[in-house]
Amino acid sequence: MVLLVDDQSIIAEAVRRSLAGESDINFHYCPNPLEAQALALTLRPTVILLDLVMPEMDGITLVRRLREDPQTRNVPIIVLSIQDEPATKSEAFAAGADDYLVKLPNRVELIARIRYHTRGYVGQLQRDEAYRALRESQLELVDSNTTLLSLNQKLEDATKAKSEFLANMSHEVRTPMNGVIGMTAMLAETELSHEQRDYVETIRTSAEALLTIINDILDFSKIESGRLEIESHPFEIRTCVEESLELLASKAAEKGLDLAFVAEDDVPLMVYGDVTRLRQILVNLVSNAVKFTAKGEVVVEVSNHAVGLHFCVRDTGIGIPQDKQDRLFKSFSQVDGSTTRQFGGTGLGLAICKRLTELMGGEIWLEGEEGKGSRFHFTIRGDAADQPYDTVTGLGSALRRKKLLMVEDHESSRRSLRQMVIPWGMNVEFTVDAAGLLTRLDQTPPPDVLLLDRELPGVEMEKLLAQIRALPAGKNLPLVLLSTQRLRTSDTVMQELGITQSVSKPARRSSLFEALTRAVTSVDATRKPLSRTDLDATLAMQMPLRILLADDNPVNLKVGQSYLHKMGYRPEMAANGREVLSALEQHPFDIVILDVQMPEMDGFEAAREIRSRYTEEKRPKIIAITGNAMEGDREKCLEAGMDDYISKPVRPKELEAALRRWGKPKG
Ligand code: ADP
């Protein structure tokens, strides 16, 4: 689009002719420079050709005007002049012209220049347009970003409100549950008729079941909102499995089920991981297995794999139809409604197990057929941790003061074994043959563990083992076999013979240490009675403490008091933080147990106040009791200056453990 501004129509005619054959050039002519600017605005030329000397307005002035107007500022201007003096040219360029041609220019040159300037100008227009569009979408982006941000904030607020609601709910629900469970336990210890005992037992199991459901829902919401944190501490795998089995031992015994645990020898003693969450998975799977098995056995197997630890929980129960198996790990789903009616449950257990295994870097899956039992497998990451014990001194190990009976006919071997076990703090006795062994087992006190040479001359091992197991002292005696052959705990020979562990000869210090440790700590879940609630009645004698117990709920206060009584303590009580502070003014205490939510002055405030009033040596140790099982609670308690915390409902054993941790009486 070319616009020519010239007062002489003859020039216009010449230019028109020059451009006539060019189909891509559109020519316009304006004879009056006063109208040129307005025309340029409507025509939007890509090049303006301009005469310098015109009667109405001279060309230089017009160039300036065009350059002042933002709409024509960048339109290329080619001056057409009869003058060829450098001074005029400079003036034109200074005013803002882009090019200068002497009239009448050569046709080819004129067209070439028009094309050249047009290309440059159109390119610039396109760039500008692209920039503008870019700017616009950038602005749109900023806009939607702002909207997103505020939406996000709203979501975060909602999530926070939800978890706060959950935390409060859990406190609200756990507080009365604490009362129910605690009072039931107390009631069970009073004189009751058969019928009443039956009712109490029903209340207890219902309360426990309710608590399980509450905990499941809480856990599930925590996982859902990404607030569940997996910890990593060294722990003993075997102990973890054994504790889980112990929890279900009585249920299994009631149904006459065998509960067993087999760990491959290469499973490390200690691994890094979250022992609480692993226990939770195991308890869930084993309790399902026990629930859905009428006769036979439930077995937990642990092995070590490249990917980590592999657990398998298998049962001989009703099994699960193939086509229902993939549904199981979804939340709230059960195989069918009728099992729910028969066995109860929320259908959350396996969904939680799935999330937990994933959080621990593993997976969970299922094998089995309807009617043929189920095998639940799961893996977790588990890096082996260093053993906490020094295998030379055995310091801190479970072997201290344990009585070891050793049957070994070789003098030299006896001597070297003795050298190893004495520093571990074991009391060692020796016999050289089977007869000596059986005589010794008839005497008191019985040994805690037996180390038996497999190759005793003239002894039929199977027969000897049967004889040992027939004796009262030998029935449950952990047995470690010394053998020139390598045996694995899972070998059937070993299981048939009732051997707990085996060590190959000559025994290495570390393998002997491990085998003995496993043997003395091994729990036969089917035989060992539940001992979780047995409190140490002599604790107050071993560790006299002045204890102050604070809770606004009179029932919980009573429950706490009864637990402390059982350990021989006579605690003083307070109903809120203010009462705690005034009790402390009367006389010193060693331990203050504080419920965190109390009227007037809550536990946090009381803890802060105690910290500020007393010096580190003078102040009592503070143990918090919290109903909020939410993440961050521990931090909140510790921030407020508490030394430890126990969550509700208070487990007597946890209370005892906390007292042991903190109970160093002053002066
Ligand atoms: P719940 O907490 O209700 O037991 P789970 O998620 O633990 O929920 O289990 C869901 C369902 O899976 C159970 O109701 C049962 O139908 C089935 N199930 C789980 N474990 C077993 C098992 N070992 N044998 C047979 N069925 C099982």
Residues whose N, C-alpha, C, O or C-beta is under 5 A from the ligand:
A	BS01	ADP	N288 A289 F292 G317 G319 I320 L328 S333 Q334 V335 D336 T339 G344 G345 T346 G347 L348 G349 L350 A351 S374
